[in-house]
């Protein structure tokens, strides 16, 4: 559980997906991408 929490934390802080992949030891980037799908607040303030 701590490992997953770390993945979400790093993604929400804006860390690079490849960096998170390497840090968590994921071989497949698809496993890492799931951490970036939950942080909708990161898009606040962006203009269309």
N, C-alpha and C positions, 0 to 999 in steps of 0.2 A: 504494500500500500504506500509506503514511504517513497518508493521508486516512482510510482505513478504521480504522486503529489509533486515530486521534484520536477517531473516532465511538464506538468501543467504550470507550475510556478515559473520555470524558465521560459516557456512559451508566452506566458502572460507578461513577462518582463521584456519581451521583444528579442530574445536570443535567437540567433540563426538556427534554423531547423537542422542543418548538417552538424552544427556544434552539439545540439541536444542529442542527435542520433549517436554521435561518437561518445558523448559523456555517458549515455545510458547503455551503450553497447549493442544497439540495434544493428543487425545486418541489413535489414530491409527498411528503406526510408518510409514505406507505407505504415509501419508500426509507429513511427515518430510523428507522422502527420496528424494522427488522431489527437494529439495533444493541442494542436493549433486550432481545432474546430470549435472550441468552447468559449473562446474569449471575445464575445461580441463587443464588449466595451472598448476594445482596442480600436474600433472603427469610429468611435465618437469623435466628432470634430473634423472628419475628413470631408472634403467637398467633392461633389459629383462633377 
